[in-house]
């Protein structure tokens, strides 16, 4: 066991500056640090001398006599060396830092950005430099103009090693910046879970409040850092701590839509019904903001969906804001669809023009308390298949060609959902049979895509444009072929739809049917006059699409009816007239070929066919 070493330190006048007993294994640096504690003279300013020998910092006391009397020379600070010290700190050069400190560089120097050496080292995250500066007794609690200390800077920037060091050397864990934020709050704000756990394990106060009343848990919840919230809960942070206006961590997480964080808080038994001073509950604020996942989770946890804020239920708030998915989730959770302050949720949705929300409410059986625009009611009635309402509204002057924000008309809704009676009623009321929605899809396009054969027949008999095309030059026939709706294809062909009308990339209905292996459809198209020799812009004919996909029956049929047609695409791009020039017009296709080896024509074919057949046919 090491014995004590008695040391007396005198100044040049011979008076005793300090007298102490230290463990004999202590170093001269430790002795200087103890002298600093007693005299305020920093270690790098001290030069301890025994006889004619200047003692080195790393030398141990047991190398010298016991007791030992040492003389102390005090070096003055040389401010001219301070910029060089800052540069050495920035570069992390320990050798230069020690040399400059011994030469009198100022530990308290501030640069133009108000950094001192230890503030800069903490900001940059260099733990060895911080340790060196601490050994020289740099002030651990020195601050930036905003009140940030070395620990606050290291925490904010995620420098775990520096934070651990500063905690170990007892930096103030409760230091605050000008906003009242502690290091723990900074860790929560930035999502630094490892730093947060380190601070908590060193007994930082988990429920300290910022000037605005926010705790670390509130801050982490608002930022959506679920791991931070979980860690704070494990260290017994107050789960329902309130900040300004009575905002709890759960309210903040719900407001921002952080579902994972909401789950952590509800698992930790946060109060689902604790409201703000204004009466807003977690469910109400999530509904108002349109966070459907959060709303569903709270409903599953039995949150009260009848609680009102100023008489407005969560369903009313969602309806008023037009959050259709939230409205649907709340209706599924059996919220009262007619609750509201004076007007119903359906009234509010219609008044603000939120038709998708109104559709969801109407489907849930919501009723009106006020008389809304007949045009909006007609859209709603058509969307939910209410024939009686459609007939009544048409008779009372509703505009049959009104549309919602997507351009969907009542006839579009009827065609898409297959309501034959409603479509007939609208056509009798002189609805525009070819009025498209914003992407160019007409009622016939929608009916063809959804395999509504009776609607397709009705629309064609009433003069619908059978060759109309939507975005991408996609026709009803192309849509029906893509979806494999044989009866719709037959109907369109019987009504003389053009089987050779191609989409933007040269794909015809026959190319699509051949690629999908629909033999009956291929036969129908050929009987309707489809061009079996037509090649898409990738240079491949219907037969070649069928061959690539391994549809042998389709291939035999096409080759049997087109034996005299020239083949394309078998001997490299130079044997395919127009192939390269066509690709230059379609950069997405050209890009796919850049990394394809020329000899591998089968791979090239596969990539091209999958792209051209699978694209531009969405509705």
LUMVEXTOR-188007 format. One record per residue (C-alpha): residue number from 1; x, y, z; residue in one letter. Coordinates in Angstrom, 3 decimals, padded with zeros to 6 digits. Each point is the difference from the previous one (the first is absolute). Layout:
BEGIN
> k,px,py,pz,r
> NUM,X,Y,Z,A .
...
This chain:
BEGIN
> k,px,py,pz,r
> 1,000.000,000.000,000.000,X .
> 2,001.417,003.414,-001.019,X .
> 3,001.090,002.265,002.871,X .
> 4,-000.662,003.704,000.360,X .
> 5,002.546,002.476,-001.278,X .
> 6,000.341,003.289,001.858,X .
> 7,000.536,002.966,-002.321,X .
> 8,000.558,003.673,000.729,X .
> 9,-000.134,002.484,-002.868,X .
> 10,001.583,003.421,000.526,X .
> 11,000.040,003.063,-002.198,X .
> 12,003.107,001.985,-000.920,X .
> 13,-000.255,002.088,003.150,X .
> 14,000.266,-003.145,002.097,X .
> 15,-003.537,000.117,001.357,X .
> 16,-002.079,-003.164,-000.097,X .
> 17,-002.472,-000.047,-002.884,X .
> 18,-001.419,-003.438,000.802,X .
> 19,000.658,-002.928,002.288,X .
> 20,-001.576,-003.418,-000.425,X .
> 21,000.277,-003.762,000.198,X .
> 22,-000.484,-001.938,-003.234,X .
> 23,000.196,-003.665,-000.897,X .
> 24,003.584,-000.691,-001.001,X .
> 25,-001.116,-001.338,-003.393,X .
> 26,-001.541,003.381,-000.872,X .
> 27,001.588,001.851,-002.913,X .
> 28,001.397,003.515,-000.033,X .
> 29,-003.021,001.011,-002.133,X .
> 30,-002.319,-001.212,002.767,X .
> 31,002.036,002.037,002.463,X .
> 32,-000.348,003.096,-002.209,X .
> 33,-003.750,-000.585,-000.239,X .
> 34,-000.199,-000.130,003.790,X .
> 35,002.030,003.203,000.219,X .
> 36,-002.446,001.567,-002.462,X .
> 37,-002.884,-000.997,002.265,X .
> 38,001.662,001.803,002.921,X .
> 39,001.516,003.002,-001.747,X .
> 40,-001.920,000.474,-003.258,X .
> 41,003.241,-000.178,-002.003,X .
> 42,-000.616,-002.276,-002.978,X .
> 43,002.297,-003.004,-000.488,X .
> 44,001.468,001.234,-003.291,X .
> 45,001.110,003.253,001.717,X .
> 46,001.851,-001.907,002.736,X .
> 47,003.594,-001.141,-000.266,X .
> 48,001.024,-002.122,003.006,X .
> 49,003.717,-000.168,000.749,X .
> 50,001.995,-002.294,002.291,X .
> 51,003.474,001.423,000.386,X .
> 52,001.010,000.778,-003.573,X .
> 53,-002.385,-002.564,-001.570,X .
> 54,-003.290,001.026,-001.651,X .
> 55,-002.468,-002.837,000.598,X .
> 56,-001.880,-001.600,-002.908,X .
> 57,-003.769,-000.400,000.248,X .
> 58,-000.063,-003.777,-000.463,X .
> 59,002.670,-000.730,002.646,X .
> 60,-001.243,-001.689,003.190,X .
> 61,000.562,001.416,003.476,X .
> 62,001.678,-003.175,001.253,X .
> 63,002.995,000.926,-002.168,X .
> 64,000.742,002.860,002.397,X .
> 65,000.812,000.303,003.721,X .
> 66,-002.770,-000.316,002.580,X .
> 67,-000.651,002.545,001.392,X .
> 68,000.694,002.200,-002.958,X .
> 69,000.251,003.788,-000.273,X .
> 70,-000.490,001.433,-003.482,X .
> 71,000.366,003.535,-001.296,X .
> 72,-002.692,001.323,-002.361,X .
> 73,000.628,002.376,-002.870,X .
> 74,-003.155,001.630,-001.412,X .
> 75,-000.019,000.710,-003.758,X .
> 76,-002.123,002.826,-001.332,X .
> 77,-002.592,-000.495,-002.756,X .
> 78,001.161,000.877,-003.524,X .
> 79,-003.095,001.103,-001.913,X .
> 80,001.869,-000.018,-003.314,X .
> 81,000.138,-003.809,000.125,X .
> 82,-003.762,-000.417,000.377,X .
> 83,-000.891,-000.068,-003.747,X .
> 84,002.581,-002.744,-000.478,X .
> 85,-001.582,-001.900,002.899,X .
> 86,-003.431,000.228,-001.649,X .
> 87,001.486,-001.300,-003.236,X .
> 88,001.633,-002.917,001.813,X .
> 89,-003.295,-000.795,001.753,X .
> 90,-001.833,000.075,-003.326,X .
> 91,002.593,-002.366,-001.493,X .
> 92,000.007,-002.274,003.049,X .
> 93,003.781,000.304,000.417,X .
> 94,000.662,-000.950,003.636,X .
> 95,003.742,000.545,-000.312,X .
> 96,-000.448,003.580,-001.186,X .
> 97,-002.703,000.668,002.591,X .
> 98,002.257,-001.074,002.878,X .
> 99,002.915,001.976,-001.392,X .
> 100,-002.078,003.143,-000.373,X .
> 101,-001.486,-000.370,003.475,X .
> 102,003.483,-000.324,001.514,X .
> 103,000.990,003.114,-001.928,X .
> 104,-002.862,001.991,001.513,X .
> 105,-002.911,-000.197,-002.479,X .
> 106,-003.247,001.270,001.511,X .
> 107,-002.588,-002.666,000.859,X .
> 108,-002.668,002.683,000.234,X .
> 109,000.608,001.501,-003.448,X .
> 110,-003.072,000.563,-002.213,X .
> 111,000.103,000.023,-003.799,X .
> 112,-002.269,002.005,-002.298,X .
> 113,-002.742,-002.627,000.415,X .
> 114,000.254,000.222,003.818,X .
> 115,001.537,-003.473,000.310,X .
> 116,002.511,-000.671,002.749,X .
> 117,002.390,-002.954,-000.422,X .
> 118,-002.138,-002.427,002.017,X .
> 119,-003.235,001.192,-001.621,X .
> 120,001.535,-000.566,-003.428,X .
> 121,001.316,-003.454,000.927,X .
> 122,-003.423,-001.007,001.347,X .
> 123,-001.734,001.348,-003.100,X .
> 124,002.335,-002.017,-002.245,X .
> 125,-000.318,-003.117,002.143,X .
> 126,003.682,-000.598,000.780,X .
> 127,000.011,-001.752,003.372,X .
> 128,003.796,-000.214,000.297,X .
> 129,000.319,003.763,-000.488,X .
> 130,-002.775,000.627,002.532,X .
> 131,001.855,-002.230,002.471,X .
> 132,003.259,001.883,-000.633,X .
> 133,-001.691,003.368,000.529,X .
> 134,-001.721,-001.268,003.130,X .
> 135,003.363,-001.173,001.333,X .
> 136,001.133,003.590,-000.516,X .
> 137,-003.097,000.984,001.986,X .
> 138,-002.007,001.672,-002.739,X .
> 139,-003.343,001.221,001.305,X .
> 140,-002.589,-002.756,-000.582,X .
> 141,-002.871,002.440,000.462,X .
> 142,001.159,002.743,-002.344,X .
> 143,-002.808,001.022,-002.348,X .
> 144,-000.768,001.224,-003.483,X .
> 145,-002.127,003.171,-000.338,X .
> 146,-003.143,-002.171,-000.016,X .
> 147,001.010,-001.700,003.231,X .
> 148,001.280,-003.221,-001.558,X .
> 149,002.701,-001.751,002.022,X .
> 150,002.424,-002.659,-001.282,X .
> 151,-002.452,-002.705,001.120,X .
> 152,-002.914,001.658,-001.800,X .
> 153,002.025,000.308,-003.214,X .
> 154,001.199,-003.605,000.116,X .
> 155,-003.517,-001.238,000.717,X .
> 156,-001.623,002.022,-002.755,X .
> 157,002.474,-001.274,-002.591,X .
> 158,-000.120,-003.617,001.083,X .
> 159,003.569,-000.389,001.283,X .
> 160,-000.524,-002.927,002.333,X .
> 161,003.648,-000.434,001.031,X .
> 162,000.291,003.647,001.031,X .
> 163,-003.300,-000.136,001.879,X .
> 164,001.138,-003.112,001.875,X .
> 165,003.269,001.706,000.907,X .
> 166,-001.679,003.208,001.173,X .
> 167,-002.461,-001.997,002.100,X .
> 168,002.863,-001.964,001.553,X .
> 169,001.910,003.165,000.912,X .
> 170,-003.155,001.422,001.546,X .
> 171,-001.071,002.694,-002.413,X .
> 172,-003.303,001.549,001.044,X .
> 173,-002.769,-002.228,-001.408,X .
> 174,-002.650,002.634,000.689,X .
> 175,001.672,002.867,-001.832,X .
> 176,-002.449,001.941,-002.182,X .
> 177,000.173,002.179,-003.072,X .
> 178,-001.937,003.232,-000.436,X .
> 179,-003.206,-001.959,-000.756,X .
> 180,000.323,-002.004,003.181,X .
> 181,000.898,-003.199,-001.865,X .
> 182,002.197,-002.539,001.788,X .
> 183,002.365,-002.517,-001.623,X .
> 184,-002.674,-002.673,000.460,X .
> 185,-002.477,002.119,-001.960,X .
> 186,002.529,000.492,-002.795,X .
> 187,000.538,-003.758,-000.198,X .
> 188,-003.763,-000.527,-000.190,X .
> 189,-000.362,002.687,-002.671,X .
> 190,002.676,-001.499,-002.233,X .
> 191,-000.897,-003.632,000.626,X .
> 192,003.367,-000.965,001.520,X .
> 193,-001.188,-003.009,002.000,X .
> 194,003.452,-001.141,001.118,X .
> 195,000.804,003.447,001.371,X .
> 196,-003.394,000.237,001.643,X .
> 197,000.514,-003.335,001.769,X .
> 198,003.473,001.114,001.087,X .
> 199,-001.377,003.207,001.518,X .
> 200,-002.824,-001.871,001.708,X .
> 201,002.400,-002.571,001.429,X .
> 202,002.017,002.886,001.464,X .
> 203,-003.243,001.140,001.669,X .
> 204,-000.939,002.946,-002.167,X .
> 205,-003.457,001.223,000.990,X .
> 206,-002.475,-001.478,-002.465,X .
> 207,-002.884,002.332,000.832,X .
> 208,001.769,003.363,-000.104,X .
> 209,-002.009,002.555,-001.976,X .
> 210,001.058,002.458,-002.634,X .
> 211,-001.174,003.623,000.189,X .
> 212,-003.088,-000.948,-002.028,X .
> 213,-000.768,-002.890,002.363,X .
> 214,001.158,-002.780,-002.326,X .
> 215,001.766,-003.011,001.485,X .
> 216,002.444,-002.281,-001.772,X .
> 217,-002.869,-002.464,-000.499,X .
> 218,-002.190,002.676,-001.591,X .
> 219,002.824,001.016,-002.316,X .
> 220,000.796,-003.566,-001.045,X .
> 221,-003.675,-000.762,-000.587,X .
> 222,-000.484,003.094,-002.160,X .
> 223,002.998,-000.991,-002.117,X .
> 224,-001.220,-003.570,-000.400,X .
> 225,003.061,-001.612,001.582,X .
> 226,-001.654,-003.186,001.245,X .
> 227,003.241,-001.445,001.429,X .
> 228,000.611,003.205,001.953,X .
> 229,-003.514,-000.135,001.414,X .
> 230,000.426,-003.663,000.924,X .
> 231,003.294,000.713,001.783,X .
> 232,-001.476,002.894,001.980,X .
> 233,-002.973,-002.132,001.009,X .
> 234,002.415,-002.652,001.259,X .
> 235,001.642,002.677,002.158,X .
> 236,-003.426,000.889,001.430,X .
> 237,-000.599,003.293,-001.773,X .
> 238,-003.441,001.447,000.738,X .
> 239,-002.114,-001.440,-002.820,X .
> 240,-002.711,002.669,000.169,X .
> 241,002.121,003.071,000.749,X .
> 242,-001.666,003.101,-001.411,X .
> 243,001.590,002.935,-001.772,X .
> 244,-001.635,003.231,-001.155,X .
> 245,-003.794,-000.174,-000.478,X .
> 246,-000.062,-003.418,001.641,X .
> 247,001.756,-001.830,-002.826,X .
> 248,001.147,-003.506,000.947,X .
> 249,002.604,-002.166,-001.755,X .
> 250,-002.818,-002.129,-001.462,X .
> 251,-001.771,003.066,-001.379,X .
> 252,003.224,001.154,-001.651,X .
> 253,000.678,-003.386,-001.582,X .
> 254,-003.597,-000.209,-001.241,X .
> 255,000.140,003.527,-001.392,X .
> 256,003.063,-000.830,-002.081,X .
> 257,-001.232,-003.438,-001.050,X .
> 258,002.870,-001.981,001.545,X .
> 259,-001.724,-003.382,000.203,X .
> 260,002.958,-001.960,001.406,X .
> 261,000.416,002.569,002.765,X .
> 262,-003.719,-000.056,000.737,X .
> 263,000.211,-003.789,000.381,X .
> 264,002.870,000.321,002.490,X .
> 265,-001.921,002.566,002.048,X .
> 266,-003.237,-001.969,000.049,X .
> 267,001.924,-003.142,000.957,X .
> 268,001.414,002.027,002.903,X .
> 269,-003.577,000.824,001.084,X .
> 270,-000.145,003.620,-001.110,X .
> 271,-003.445,001.489,000.668,X .
> 272,-001.973,-000.234,-003.264,X .
> 273,-002.568,002.529,001.156,X .
> 274,002.164,002.694,001.581,X .
> 275,-000.939,003.110,-001.978,X .
> 276,001.568,003.390,-000.577,X .
> 277,-001.474,003.041,001.732,X .
> 278,-002.115,000.506,-003.129,X .
> 279,-001.517,-003.480,000.334,X .
> 280,001.934,-001.543,-002.896,X .
> 281,000.738,-003.687,000.620,X .
> 282,002.693,-002.143,-001.641,X .
> 283,-002.631,-001.602,-002.267,X .
> 284,-001.456,003.368,-000.962,X .
> 285,003.344,001.497,-000.970,X .
> 286,001.017,-003.082,-001.993,X .
> 287,-003.336,000.052,-001.825,X .
> 288,000.278,003.718,-000.727,X .
> 289,003.535,-000.436,-001.386,X .
> 290,-000.987,-002.978,-002.144,X .
> 291,002.207,-002.655,001.610,X .
> 292,-002.045,-003.089,-000.842,X .
> 293,002.413,-002.532,001.502,X .
> 294,000.094,001.830,003.319,X .
> 295,-003.785,000.318,000.013,X .
> 296,-000.426,-003.722,-000.601,X .
> 297,002.472,-000.866,002.765,X .
> 298,-001.740,002.260,002.515,X .
> 299,-003.375,-001.464,-000.919,X .
> 300,001.413,-003.502,000.496,X .
> 301,001.159,001.129,003.458,X .
> 302,-003.582,001.079,000.766,X .
> 303,000.539,003.755,-000.154,X .
> 304,-003.303,001.830,000.472,X .
> 305,-001.056,001.224,-003.455,X .
> 306,-003.008,001.877,001.325,X .
> 307,002.073,002.519,001.944,X .
> 308,-000.486,003.491,-001.387,X .
> 309,002.141,003.081,-000.417,X .
> 310,-002.309,003.005,-000.270,X .
> 311,-002.775,-002.446,-000.814,X .
> 312,001.987,-001.595,-002.823,X .
> 313,000.672,-003.725,000.121,X .
> 314,003.082,-001.563,-001.603,X .
> 315,-002.218,-001.139,-002.898,X .
> 316,-001.311,003.516,-000.519,X .
> 317,003.535,001.433,000.026,X .
> 318,001.209,-002.558,-002.547,X .
> 319,-003.034,000.622,-002.212,X .
> 320,000.443,003.746,000.174,X .
> 321,003.672,-000.329,-000.970,X .
> 322,-000.736,-002.484,-002.777,X .
> 323,002.006,-002.956,001.298,X .
> 324,-001.937,-002.772,-001.724,X .
> 325,002.105,-002.898,001.292,X .
> 326,-000.333,001.231,003.576,X .
> 327,-003.747,000.368,-000.480,X .
> 328,-000.173,-003.583,-001.231,X .
> 329,002.044,-001.321,002.953,X .
> 330,-002.195,001.844,002.494,X .
> 331,-003.166,-001.252,-001.658,X .
> 332,001.390,-003.539,000.175,X .
> 333,000.579,000.613,003.727,X .
> 334,-003.751,000.701,000.297,X .
> 335,000.227,003.734,000.553,X .
> 336,-003.357,001.748,-000.195,X .
> 337,-000.046,001.283,-003.615,X .
> 338,-002.551,002.694,000.835,X .
> 339,001.608,001.666,003.032,X .
> 340,001.000,003.625,-000.372,X .
> 341,-000.524,003.598,001.181,X .
> 342,-003.030,001.161,-001.943,X .
> 343,000.951,-001.762,-003.199,X .
> 344,000.878,-003.631,-000.544,X .
> 345,003.395,-001.305,-001.152,X .
> 346,-001.562,-000.558,-003.439,X .
> 347,-001.174,003.616,-000.082,X .
> 348,003.509,001.181,000.881,X .
> 349,001.695,-002.190,-002.604,X .
> 350,-002.359,001.168,-002.747,X .
> 351,000.196,003.650,001.027,X .
> 352,003.781,-000.058,-000.313,X .
> 353,-000.056,-001.967,-003.248,X .
> 354,001.639,-003.112,001.469,X .
> 355,-001.821,-002.514,-002.144,X .
> 356,002.144,-003.037,000.805,X .
> 357,-000.734,000.488,003.694,X .
> 358,-003.652,000.536,-000.851,X .
> 359,-000.019,-003.242,-002.010,X .
> 360,001.311,-001.897,003.034,X .
> 361,-002.614,001.570,002.271,X .
> 362,-002.814,-000.686,-002.423,X .
> 363,001.097,-003.629,-000.245,X .
> 364,-000.173,-000.182,003.817,X .
> 365,-003.583,001.242,-000.039,X .
> 366,000.639,003.575,001.098,X .
> 367,-002.803,002.504,-000.391,X .
> 368,-000.224,003.729,-000.657,X .
> 369,-001.380,002.733,002.203,X .
> 370,000.363,002.762,-002.547,X .
> 371,-000.806,000.118,-003.701,X .
> 372,003.176,-000.186,-002.021,X .
> 373,000.560,000.587,-003.693,X .
> 374,-001.931,-002.489,-002.163,X .
> 375,003.089,-000.553,-002.171,X .
> 376,002.023,-001.265,002.959,X .
> 377,-002.871,-002.203,001.088,X .
> 378,-000.202,-001.465,-003.507,X .
> 379,003.675,-000.954,000.076,X .
> 380,-000.480,-001.629,003.391,X .
> 381,-003.120,-001.862,-001.053,X .
> 382,001.665,-001.314,-003.161,X .
> 383,003.101,-001.087,001.915,X .
> 384,-001.972,-002.098,002.503,X .
> 385,-002.536,-001.370,-002.481,X .
> 386,-003.082,001.814,001.304,X .
> 387,-002.259,-000.143,-003.093,X .
> 388,-003.003,001.638,001.681,X .
> 389,002.087,002.989,001.041,X .
> 390,001.533,000.292,-003.475,X .
> 391,-003.437,000.008,-001.630,X .
> 392,-001.310,002.602,002.451,X .
> 393,003.024,002.264,-000.423,X .
> 394,-000.116,-000.205,-003.792,X .
> 395,-003.659,000.997,000.130,X .
> 396,000.827,002.979,002.241,X .
> 397,002.604,001.498,-002.285,X .
> 398,003.304,-001.391,001.240,X .
> 399,002.808,000.451,-002.530,X .
> 400,000.531,-003.503,-001.369,X .
> 401,003.526,000.787,-001.214,X .
> 402,001.312,001.420,003.268,X .
> 403,003.304,-001.497,001.105,X .
> 404,002.257,-000.322,003.023,X .
> 405,003.642,001.042,000.343,X .
> 406,001.134,-002.999,-002.077,X .
> 407,-002.451,000.744,-002.768,X .
> 408,-002.284,-002.896,000.931,X .
> 409,-003.556,000.631,-001.211,X .
> 410,-003.102,-001.840,001.222,X .
> 411,000.119,-002.078,-003.205,X .
> 412,003.654,-000.861,000.661,X .
> 413,-000.959,-001.290,003.447,X .
> 414,-002.849,-002.051,-001.433,X .
> 415,002.235,-001.468,-002.715,X .
> 416,002.777,-000.846,002.428,X .
> 417,-002.245,-001.644,002.597,X .
> 418,-002.376,-001.673,-002.450,X .
> 419,-003.249,001.764,000.955,X .
> 420,-001.922,-000.564,-003.231,X .
> 421,-003.204,001.672,001.179,X .
> 422,001.826,003.144,001.076,X .
> 423,001.891,000.168,-003.288,X .
> 424,-003.275,-000.330,-001.924,X .
> 425,-001.601,002.725,002.099,X .
> 426,002.921,002.355,-000.584,X .
> 427,000.032,-000.648,-003.736,X .
> 428,-003.737,000.700,-000.152,X .
> 429,000.782,003.292,001.749,X .
> 430,002.434,000.819,-002.835,X .
> 431,003.251,-000.662,001.855,X .
> 432,003.085,000.443,-002.196,X .
> 433,000.858,-003.587,-000.852,X .
> 434,003.631,000.782,-000.871,X .
> 435,000.881,002.539,002.701,X .
> 436,003.363,-001.207,001.319,X .
> 437,001.508,000.322,003.389,X .
> 438,003.311,001.867,000.316,X .
> 439,002.156,-002.892,-001.244,X .
> 440,-002.099,-000.319,-003.138,X .
> 441,-001.933,-003.103,001.044,X .
> 442,-003.607,000.121,-001.231,X .
> 443,-002.872,-002.063,001.423,X .
> 444,000.650,-002.589,-002.745,X .
> 445,003.666,-000.253,001.042,X .
> 446,-001.009,-000.542,003.622,X .
> 447,-002.660,-002.582,-000.827,X .
> 448,002.382,-001.872,-002.320,X .
> 449,002.731,-000.056,002.611,X .
> 450,-002.363,-001.248,002.731,X .
> 451,-001.608,-002.671,-002.253,X .
> 452,-003.454,001.602,000.229,X .
> 453,-001.354,-001.689,-003.122,X .
> 454,-003.566,001.279,000.314,X .
> 455,001.274,003.540,000.474,X .
> 456,002.291,-000.364,-003.014,X .
> 457,-002.974,-001.141,-002.102,X .
> 458,-002.173,002.845,001.271,X .
> 459,002.647,002.638,-000.673,X .
> 460,000.745,-001.303,-003.485,X .
> 461,-003.698,-000.151,-000.886,X .
> 462,-000.307,003.625,001.102,X .
> 463,002.831,001.114,-002.253,X .
> 464,003.059,000.008,002.258,X .
> 465,003.260,000.557,-001.860,X .
> 466,001.418,-003.523,-000.186,X .
> 467,003.478,001.152,-001.043,X .
> 468,000.427,002.830,002.478,X .
> 469,003.414,-000.008,001.646,X .
> 470,001.126,001.079,003.445,X .
> 471,003.506,000.937,001.137,X .
> 472,002.614,-002.088,-001.798,X .
> 473,-002.324,-000.475,-002.994,X .
> 474,-001.726,-002.871,001.802,X .
> 475,-003.391,-000.975,-001.460,X .
> 476,-002.869,-001.998,001.548,X .
> 477,001.030,-002.988,-002.142,X .
> 478,003.585,000.184,001.243,X .
> 479,-001.234,000.117,003.606,X .
> 480,-002.278,-003.001,-000.459,X .
> 481,002.819,-001.971,-001.650,X .
> 482,002.430,000.871,002.766,X .
> 483,-002.436,-001.200,002.681,X .
> 484,-001.011,-003.135,-001.912,X .
> 485,-003.687,000.911,-000.290,X .
> 486,-000.885,-002.166,-003.019,X .
> 487,-003.718,000.820,-000.088,X .
> 488,000.705,003.724,000.042,X .
> 489,002.552,-000.446,-002.794,X .
> 490,-002.593,-001.933,-002.028,X .
> 491,-002.584,002.722,000.576,X .
> 492,002.384,002.765,-001.051,X .
> 493,001.113,-001.907,-003.086,X .
> 494,-003.621,-000.641,-001.002,X .
> 495,-000.572,003.746,000.219,X .
> 496,002.981,000.556,-002.331,X .
> 497,002.506,001.339,002.517,X .
> 498,003.323,000.513,-001.782,X .
> 499,002.200,-003.043,000.796,X .
> 500,003.105,001.759,-001.339,X .
> 501,-000.138,003.163,002.095,X .
> 502,003.344,-000.088,001.823,X .
> 503,001.087,001.636,003.219,X .
> 504,002.968,002.380,000.261,X .
> 505,002.620,-002.761,-000.170,X .
> 506,-001.501,-001.727,-003.027,X .
> 507,-001.776,-002.768,001.882,X .
> 508,-003.268,-001.070,-001.606,X .
> 509,-002.754,-002.071,001.617,X .
> 510,001.373,-003.054,-001.848,X .
> 511,003.498,000.506,001.445,X .
> 512,-001.459,000.151,003.504,X .
> 513,-002.261,-003.023,-000.464,X .
> 514,002.864,-002.027,-001.492,X .
> 515,002.338,000.955,002.818,X .
> 516,-002.623,-001.098,002.562,X .
> 517,-000.741,-003.262,-001.831,X .
> 518,-003.734,000.659,-000.514,X .
> 519,-000.652,-002.256,-003.014,X .
> 520,-003.736,000.719,-000.252,X .
> 521,000.701,003.705,000.146,X .
> 522,002.695,-000.315,-002.676,X .
> 523,-002.473,-001.817,-002.256,X .
> 524,-002.659,002.690,000.562,X .
> 525,002.444,002.776,-000.823,X .
> 526,001.257,-001.735,-003.125,X .
> 527,-003.575,-000.545,-001.221,X .
> 528,-000.584,003.705,000.638,X .
> 529,002.887,000.873,-002.309,X .
> 530,002.944,000.385,002.374,X .
> 531,003.345,000.391,-001.779,X .
> 532,002.032,-003.107,000.885,X .
> 533,003.140,001.474,-001.505,X .
> 534,-000.056,003.231,001.977,X .
> 535,003.089,000.503,002.175,X .
> 536,000.087,002.059,003.163,X .
> 537,002.688,002.621,000.441,X .
> 538,002.307,-002.610,001.505,X .
> 539,-000.023,-001.759,-003.370,X .
> 540,-002.018,-003.075,000.971,X .
> 541,-003.154,-001.330,-001.569,X .
> 542,-002.924,-001.710,001.783,X .
> 543,001.452,-003.416,-000.899,X .
> 544,003.330,000.911,001.541,X .
> 545,-001.651,001.167,003.215,X .
> 546,-001.808,-003.359,000.191,X .
> 547,003.220,-001.899,-000.694,X .
> 548,001.867,001.864,002.731,X .
> 549,-002.682,-000.833,002.551,X .
> 550,-000.218,-003.625,-001.074,X .
> 551,-003.615,000.235,-001.182,X .
> 552,000.331,-002.729,-002.651,X .
> 553,-003.664,-000.239,-001.006,X .
> 554,-000.133,003.727,-000.642,X .
> 555,003.303,-000.186,-001.874,X .
> 556,-001.218,-002.873,-002.227,X .
> 557,-003.235,001.844,-000.760,X .
> 558,001.799,003.210,-000.946,X .
> 559,002.693,-001.716,-002.037,X .
> 560,-002.629,-002.077,-001.773,X .
> 561,-001.841,003.145,-001.051,X .
> 562,003.062,002.114,-000.703,X .
> 563,002.570,-002.382,-001.486,X .
> 564,000.864,002.417,-002.737,X .
> 565,000.707,002.947,002.318,X .
> 566,003.699,000.981,000.543,X .
> 567,001.602,-000.758,003.342,X .
> 568,001.671,002.719,002.049,X .
> 569,002.326,000.236,002.939,X .
> 570,002.014,-003.196,-000.364,X .
> 571,003.464,001.062,-001.169,X .
> 572,000.867,003.107,001.965,X .
> 573,-001.224,003.566,-000.164,X .
> 574,001.433,000.659,-003.464,X .
> 575,-002.437,-002.557,-001.464,X .
> 576,-002.981,001.886,001.457,X .
> 577,-000.747,003.083,-002.121,X .
> 578,-001.067,002.917,002.129,X .
> 579,000.787,-001.757,003.296,X .
> 580,002.685,002.360,001.271,X .
> 581,-001.710,003.156,-001.225,X .
> 582,-003.214,-001.041,001.729,X .
> 583,001.852,-000.594,003.261,X .
> 584,001.548,003.447,-000.118,X .
> 585,-003.506,001.372,000.275,X .
> 586,-000.559,-002.037,003.166,X .
> 587,002.859,000.629,002.443,X .
> 588,-001.371,-002.469,002.550,X .
> 589,000.305,-002.833,-002.528,X .
> 590,003.377,001.212,-001.245,X .
> 591,001.334,000.076,003.568,X .
> 592,-000.993,-003.637,000.481,X .
> 593,002.193,-001.009,-002.970,X .
> 594,003.173,001.795,001.059,X .
> 595,001.177,-002.799,002.296,X .
> 596,-001.267,-002.937,-002.104,X .
> 597,002.660,-002.009,-001.848,X .
> 598,-000.773,-000.040,-003.726,X .
> 599,000.276,-003.797,-000.462,X .
> 600,-002.653,-000.588,002.674,X .
> 601,-003.035,000.797,-002.140,X .
> 602,-002.277,-002.173,002.128,X .
> 603,000.798,002.039,003.112,X .
> 604,-000.479,003.200,-001.968,X .
> 605,-003.346,-001.225,-001.275,X .
> 606,-001.183,-000.966,003.469,X .
> 607,000.836,003.352,001.537,X .
> 608,-001.585,001.942,-002.809,X .
> 609,-003.170,-002.044,-000.203,X .
> 610,-000.560,000.169,003.751,X .
> 611,000.427,003.752,-000.091,X .
> 612,-002.123,000.886,-002.982,X .
> 613,-002.866,-002.362,000.788,X .
> 614,-000.128,000.837,003.691,X .
> 615,000.141,003.783,-000.302,X .
> 616,-002.551,002.694,-000.790,X .
> 617,-002.977,-002.281,000.585,X .
> 618,-000.847,001.116,003.514,X .
> 619,-003.413,001.438,000.753,X .
